[in-house]
Amino acid sequence: WDVSAGLARTGLLRHDAKVGFAEFSPDSERLVTASGMSAWLWSVRSGEPLTKPLKHDGEVVYAQFSPDGRRLVTACQLQEIYWEVRDARTSSARFVKGYARVWDAQTGDPVTPPLEHESWVYSAQFSSDGRLVVTACGDLVTRQGYARVWDARSGHALTDPLKHNDVVRSAEFSSDDRLVATACLLSMGYAQVWDARTGHALTGPLKHDGRMECAHFGPENERIVTACCDRDKRKGYVQVWDVHTGRALTDPLKISGLASGVSRAQFTPDGRQVVIATWDSTTGVWDIPTASEPIPSWLPHLAESIAGQRFNKRRSVDSVPCAELLRFKNDLEPSLGVDVYSLWAKWFFSDRSTRTISPFSPITVPEYVQRRIEENTLE
């Protein structure tokens, strides 16, 4: 579809089974779809298939172009298949329930053998340089799962399984390819950060009160945002975490007035907001500004003026007159810029009855109140 005009660019791209996934190539000239036991490559201009179907042994649930658009990686879920290996001295058996695979996006030919897993594969994603693939898998019966890093050219595993105590719903690289973030599907789920080279856990489980839907890195790779919801997909929240310490940087951000839980959450490219999507097709935006160091010299003085107290040189407490806050406001306002601290200060000193609902929102308090009235909900 043409987004600006709202008009269809092609006719129907017909498949023999339901379409579970679709994604554009980096140049927006091609489209990959996952349908039944095949992935399909299409021309965006003509709506015609560009290659033969990329056939699998089970249902294809995910497909992604490499950053240069020259390859694809797919994730496939099989019904239980029994493999038996015998030679003159030994016999062994194993179960393969899913695999990922890398394909040539020009010809539709496989590049690697199947990257086999002992349980269903839920996602497979390239690193930013296209040299690696990280997969996520899990078994809904045994409640065990893992992520794993692979060589995208040879198909060789580069790490041991990154083991979890439940199904791993998603795994993705940080933009510098040094880290992997995983999200677990438990009813009391968790996310975790790993070293992409060694496969070692860098944080403990980032625990949630519901099942995990996703975990995504911020653009600076210093934070991740997670989304979770309850089993009925009616309630949920998003939360932001420190990548290095595993500490929560925000309280659970619960969205009032929604009829369903959160299904996705992702940072905007500048990292100052989080965009959310819910199971009832609602979207929303949270302001998540980052406060850089050093702090401006005026901030401690403003804090003292607001608190009405300051420490003197003897380390005892002196009172700060209320009039000092007004004088400080008049002196400070002309020098404020457009950085996070200045925007907050401008908002703080604005008329509370007419200002926006947060320093970074365009919505005013009266507009917000009117919207809530029109929603006519109990929250």
ZIRA-V858403 format. One record per residue. N is the residue number from 1. RES is the residue in three letters. PHI is phi in radians with two decimals (none if undefined). OMEGA is omega as a letter, one per 40 degrees, with the letter a starting at -180 (999 if undefined). NEAR is the number of other C-alpha atoms within 8 Angstrom. Layout:
N/RES/PHI/OMEGA/NEAR, N/RES/PHI/OMEGA/NEAR
This chain:
1/TRP/none/i/7, 2/ASP/-1.50/a/8, 3/VAL/-1.14/a/6, 4/SER/-1.23/a/4, 5/ALA/-1.64/a/5, 6/GLY/1.27/a/7, 7/LEU/-1.97/i/7, 8/ALA/-1.23/i/7, 9/ARG/-1.55/a/8, 10/THR/-2.35/i/10, 11/GLY/-1.32/i/6, 12/LEU/-1.16/i/5, 13/LEU/-1.58/a/7, 14/ARG/-1.40/i/4, 15/HIS/-2.22/i/7, 16/ASP/-1.55/a/6, 17/ALA/-2.50/a/6, 18/LYS/-1.09/i/7, 19/VAL/-1.64/a/10, 20/GLY/-1.75/a/9, 21/PHE/-2.79/i/10, 22/ALA/-2.65/i/10, 23/GLU/-2.64/i/10, 24/PHE/-1.37/i/11, 25/SER/-1.29/a/11, 26/PRO/-0.99/i/9, 27/ASP/-1.59/i/7, 28/SER/1.10/i/8, 29/GLU/-1.62/a/10, 30/ARG/-2.29/i/11, 31/LEU/-2.36/i/13, 32/VAL/-1.95/i/15, 33/THR/-2.19/i/13, 34/ALA/-2.00/a/16, 35/SER/-2.56/i/17, 36/GLY/1.03/a/11, 37/MET/-1.76/a/12, 38/SER/-2.50/i/12, 39/ALA/-1.91/a/14, 40/TRP/-2.26/i/13, 41/LEU/-1.92/a/13, 42/TRP/-2.21/i/12, 43/SER/-1.45/i/12, 44/VAL/-1.21/a/12, 45/ARG/-1.27/a/7, 46/SER/-1.74/a/6, 47/GLY/1.31/a/11, 48/GLU/-1.75/i/8, 49/PRO/-1.16/a/9, 50/LEU/-1.70/a/8, 51/THR/-2.45/i/10, 52/LYS/-1.16/i/7, 53/PRO/-1.04/i/9, 54/LEU/-1.53/a/9, 55/LYS/-1.45/i/7, 56/HIS/-2.20/i/9, 57/ASP/-1.63/a/7, 58/GLY/-2.70/a/11, 59/GLU/-1.29/i/12, 60/VAL/-1.52/a/16, 61/VAL/-1.94/a/14, 62/TYR/-2.74/i/13, 63/ALA/-2.67/a/18, 64/GLN/-2.56/i/12, 65/PHE/-1.32/i/17, 66/SER/-1.22/a/11, 67/PRO/-1.02/i/10, 68/ASP/-1.56/i/8, 69/GLY/1.33/a/11, 70/ARG/-1.57/a/10, 71/ARG/-2.36/i/12, 72/LEU/-2.22/i/13, 73/VAL/-2.18/a/15, 74/THR/-2.14/i/15, 75/ALA/-2.11/a/16, 76/CYS/-2.28/i/18, 77/GLN/-2.01/a/15, 78/LEU/-1.78/i/12, 79/GLN/-1.24/a/6, 80/GLU/-1.01/a/7, 81/ILE/-2.07/a/8, 82/TYR/-1.79/i/8, 83/TRP/-1.97/i/8, 84/GLU/-2.23/a/8, 85/VAL/-2.06/a/7, 86/ARG/-2.33/i/8, 87/ASP/-2.45/a/6, 88/ALA/-1.15/a/4, 89/ARG/-2.00/a/5, 90/THR/-2.31/i/6, 91/SER/-2.46/a/8, 92/SER/-2.59/a/7, 93/ALA/-2.44/i/8, 94/ARG/-2.64/i/7, 95/PHE/-1.97/i/9, 96/VAL/-2.07/a/14, 97/LYS/-1.92/a/14, 98/GLY/-2.93/i/15, 99/TYR/-2.74/i/14, 100/ALA/-1.92/i/14, 101/ARG/-2.73/i/14, 102/VAL/-1.78/a/15, 103/TRP/-2.24/i/12, 104/ASP/-1.37/a/12, 105/ALA/-1.36/i/12, 106/GLN/-1.59/a/8, 107/THR/-1.84/a/6, 108/GLY/1.41/i/11, 109/ASP/-1.55/i/8, 110/PRO/-1.21/i/9, 111/VAL/-1.70/a/10, 112/THR/-2.11/i/12, 113/PRO/-1.21/i/8, 114/PRO/-1.02/i/8, 115/LEU/-1.55/a/10, 116/GLU/-1.37/i/9, 117/HIS/-2.28/a/11, 118/GLU/-1.55/i/8, 119/SER/-2.64/a/12, 120/TRP/-1.09/i/14, 121/VAL/-1.65/a/16, 122/TYR/-1.76/i/16, 123/SER/-2.72/i/15, 124/ALA/-2.59/a/17, 125/GLN/-2.36/i/12, 126/PHE/-1.35/i/17, 127/SER/-1.34/a/14, 128/SER/-1.17/i/10, 129/ASP/-1.64/i/7, 130/GLY/1.32/a/11, 131/ARG/-1.53/a/10, 132/LEU/-2.17/i/11, 133/VAL/-2.30/i/13, 134/VAL/-2.03/a/15, 135/THR/-2.01/i/15, 136/ALA/-2.29/a/17, 137/CYS/-2.56/i/17, 138/GLY/-3.14/a/16, 139/ASP/-2.00/a/12, 140/LEU/-1.23/i/8, 141/VAL/-1.50/a/4, 142/THR/-1.42/a/6, 143/ARG/1.03/i/10, 144/GLN/-2.17/i/12, 145/GLY/-2.83/i/15, 146/TYR/-2.80/i/13, 147/ALA/-1.96/i/14, 148/ARG/-2.73/i/14, 149/VAL/-1.82/a/13, 150/TRP/-2.25/i/12, 151/ASP/-1.38/a/12, 152/ALA/-1.29/i/13, 153/ARG/-1.62/a/8, 154/SER/-1.65/a/7, 155/GLY/1.44/i/13, 156/HIS/-1.39/i/8, 157/ALA/-1.27/a/9, 158/LEU/-1.79/i/9, 159/THR/-2.31/i/11, 160/ASP/-1.20/i/7, 161/PRO/-1.01/i/8, 162/LEU/-1.51/a/11, 163/LYS/-1.37/i/8, 164/HIS/-2.26/i/10, 165/ASN/-1.62/i/7, 166/ASP/-2.94/i/14, 167/VAL/-1.05/i/16, 168/VAL/-1.60/a/17, 169/ARG/-1.39/a/16, 170/SER/-2.63/i/14, 171/ALA/-2.58/i/17, 172/GLU/-2.55/i/11, 173/PHE/-1.45/i/16, 174/SER/-1.24/a/12, 175/SER/-1.16/i/10, 176/ASP/-1.66/i/8, 177/ASP/1.17/i/10, 178/ARG/-1.50/a/10, 179/LEU/-2.17/i/11, 180/VAL/-2.25/i/13, 181/ALA/-1.93/i/15, 182/THR/-2.09/i/16, 183/ALA/-2.30/a/16, 184/CYS/-1.80/a/16, 185/LEU/-1.59/a/14, 186/LEU/-0.85/i/11, 187/SER/-1.08/i/10, 188/MET/-2.07/a/11, 189/GLY/-1.37/i/15, 190/TYR/-2.67/i/14, 191/ALA/-1.97/a/14, 192/GLN/-2.73/i/13, 193/VAL/-1.97/a/13, 194/TRP/-2.30/i/12, 195/ASP/-1.40/a/12, 196/ALA/-1.21/a/12, 197/ARG/-1.51/a/7, 198/THR/-1.68/a/6, 199/GLY/1.38/i/13, 200/HIS/-1.50/i/8, 201/ALA/-1.23/i/10, 202/LEU/-1.75/i/9, 203/THR/-2.31/i/12, 204/GLY/-1.32/i/8, 205/PRO/-1.07/i/8, 206/LEU/-1.58/a/10, 207/LYS/-1.41/a/8, 208/HIS/-2.27/a/10, 209/ASP/-1.65/i/9, 210/GLY/-2.64/a/13, 211/ARG/-1.37/a/16, 212/MET/-1.33/i/19, 213/GLU/-1.87/a/15, 214/CYS/-2.92/i/14, 215/ALA/-2.52/a/15, 216/HIS/-2.24/i/12, 217/PHE/-1.30/i/15, 218/GLY/-1.35/a/12, 219/PRO/-1.13/a/10, 220/GLU/-1.66/a/7, 221/ASN/1.09/i/11, 222/GLU/-1.76/a/10, 223/ARG/-2.38/i/11, 224/ILE/-2.23/i/13, 225/VAL/-1.99/a/16, 226/THR/-2.10/i/14, 227/ALA/-2.28/i/16, 228/CYS/-2.49/i/18, 229/CYS/-2.62/i/17, 230/ASP/-1.40/a/13, 231/ARG/-1.05/a/8, 232/ASP/-1.51/i/6, 233/LYS/1.06/a/11, 234/ARG/-1.80/a/10, 235/LYS/-2.34/i/12, 236/GLY/3.14/i/15, 237/TYR/-2.78/i/13, 238/VAL/-2.05/a/13, 239/GLN/-2.65/a/13, 240/VAL/-1.95/a/11, 241/TRP/-2.28/i/12, 242/ASP/-1.43/a/12, 243/VAL/-1.14/a/12, 244/HIS/-1.46/a/7, 245/THR/-1.79/a/6, 246/GLY/1.34/i/11, 247/ARG/-1.43/i/8, 248/ALA/-1.26/i/9, 249/LEU/-1.64/i/8, 250/THR/-2.36/i/8, 251/ASP/-1.21/i/6, 252/PRO/-0.98/a/7, 253/LEU/-1.62/a/8, 254/LYS/-1.65/a/7, 255/ILE/-1.72/a/7, 256/SER/-1.43/i/5, 257/GLY/1.42/i/7, 258/LEU/-1.68/a/8, 259/ALA/-1.63/a/7, 260/SER/-2.61/a/11, 261/GLY/-1.44/a/16, 262/VAL/-1.44/i/18, 263/SER/-1.82/a/13, 264/ARG/-2.55/i/10, 265/ALA/-2.62/a/16, 266/GLN/-2.68/i/11, 267/PHE/-1.24/i/15, 268/THR/-1.26/a/9, 269/PRO/-0.99/i/5, 270/ASP/-1.52/i/7, 271/GLY/1.32/a/13, 272/ARG/-1.66/i/10, 273/GLN/-2.45/i/12, 274/VAL/-2.10/i/14, 275/VAL/-1.72/a/12, 276/ILE/-2.10/i/13, 277/ALA/-2.27/a/12, 278/THR/-2.04/a/12, 279/TRP/-1.22/i/10, 280/ASP/-1.78/i/7, 281/SER/1.23/i/6, 282/THR/-1.71/i/8, 283/THR/-2.12/i/8, 284/GLY/-2.77/a/7, 285/VAL/-2.32/i/8, 286/TRP/-1.93/i/8, 287/ASP/-1.44/i/9, 288/ILE/-2.29/a/8, 289/PRO/-1.24/i/8, 290/THR/-1.90/i/7, 291/ALA/-1.76/a/6, 292/SER/-1.49/i/5, 293/GLU/-1.85/e/4, 294/PRO/-1.35/i/4, 295/ILE/-1.32/i/7, 296/PRO/-1.15/a/6, 297/SER/-1.11/a/6, 298/TRP/-1.40/a/6, 299/LEU/-1.12/i/8, 300/PRO/-1.07/i/7, 301/HIS/-1.16/i/8, 302/LEU/-1.13/i/10, 303/ALA/-1.05/i/8, 304/GLU/-1.16/a/11, 305/SER/-1.15/i/14, 306/ILE/-1.21/a/7, 307/ALA/-1.27/a/6, 308/GLY/1.34/i/10, 309/GLN/-2.57/i/10, 310/ARG/-2.62/i/9, 311/PHE/-1.46/i/9, 312/ASN/-1.60/a/8, 313/LYS/-1.16/i/5, 314/ARG/-1.51/i/5, 315/ARG/1.14/i/6, 316/SER/-1.83/a/7, 317/VAL/-1.69/i/8, 318/ASP/-1.89/i/8, 319/SER/-1.43/i/7, 320/VAL/-1.96/a/10, 321/PRO/-1.06/i/8, 322/CYS/-1.04/a/8, 323/ALA/-1.12/a/6, 324/GLU/-1.16/i/9, 325/LEU/-1.12/i/11, 326/LEU/-1.14/i/8, 327/ARG/-1.10/a/8, 328/PHE/-1.10/i/10, 329/LYS/-1.05/a/9, 330/ASN/-1.13/i/8, 331/ASP/-1.32/a/8, 332/LEU/-1.44/a/8, 333/GLU/-0.94/a/8, 334/PRO/-1.12/a/6, 335/SER/-1.70/a/6, 336/LEU/-1.27/a/10, 337/GLY/-1.86/a/6, 338/VAL/-2.13/i/6, 339/ASP/-1.30/a/6, 340/VAL/-1.02/a/9, 341/TYR/-1.13/a/9, 342/SER/-1.17/i/10, 343/LEU/-1.07/i/13, 344/TRP/-1.11/a/9, 345/ALA/-1.11/i/9, 346/LYS/-1.05/i/11, 347/TRP/-1.13/a/11, 348/PHE/-1.05/a/7, 349/PHE/-1.51/a/7, 350/SER/-1.28/i/8, 351/ASP/-1.09/a/6, 352/ARG/-1.16/a/6, 353/SER/-1.44/a/6, 354/THR/-2.19/a/9, 355/ARG/-1.25/i/10, 356/THR/-1.27/a/12, 357/ILE/-1.30/i/10, 358/SER/-2.67/a/6, 359/PRO/-1.07/a/10, 360/PHE/-2.07/a/7, 361/SER/-1.76/i/9, 362/PRO/-1.49/a/6, 363/ILE/-1.51/i/8, 364/THR/-1.44/i/11, 365/VAL/-1.04/i/12, 366/PRO/-1.04/i/8, 367/GLU/-1.12/a/8, 368/TYR/-1.13/i/10, 369/VAL/-1.07/a/8, 370/GLN/-1.12/i/8, 371/ARG/-1.09/a/8, 372/ARG/-1.16/i/9, 373/ILE/-1.10/a/8, 374/GLU/-1.19/i/6, 375/GLU/-1.11/i/7, 376/ASN/0.99/i/6, 377/THR/-1.96/i/7, 378/LEU/-1.38/a/3, 379/GLU/-1.56/999/4
